Amino acid sequence: MDVRFLSLAELERAHFYRAVTLSMLVAIGILLLIRPGDASPASLALVGAGLGLLAWRFAVEWRRLGRCVPVVPDGEGLLIVGDAAHRRIALADIAAVTSRHSILTVRRYRSWSEHLAFVEIRLRSGARVHTLAESAVFEHPPARDSLAALRSAAAAARRRSA
């Protein structure tokens, strides 16, 4: 199964860059408030609206990243490596896999080829596991190869167990 989820170290790096991005957004906001210069009110309103949209999207991604845990493919299941405990999920227990684009959540800056996608794995019990996977820039759905591999492995496991 060719699934490219982020490891624990890369997930921690994404948390670090989340803090760096927050500090940049706060610095831009402070500079906008302190030193507007000779800018007209209309241009300040436009820049403020753009910054507000970025802040809203950042808050959404902050929340999504806060729920993410490292997931490792392990033979006939997925190994969830959390702070509290490790857990193993059988592939046959996976009901659905979805993904969403990340715009501001990165694994490292200055790299257009290494984007991330938020992946949500829904289990038959109703529980949800959130993680990050590698994705291309304009790939639709995000992390297409990883999603296809995980979906096919889960379908094959369900067929074998039935």
Order of alpha helices (4+ residues) and beta strands (2+ residues): alpha-alpha-beta-beta-beta-beta-beta-beta-alpha
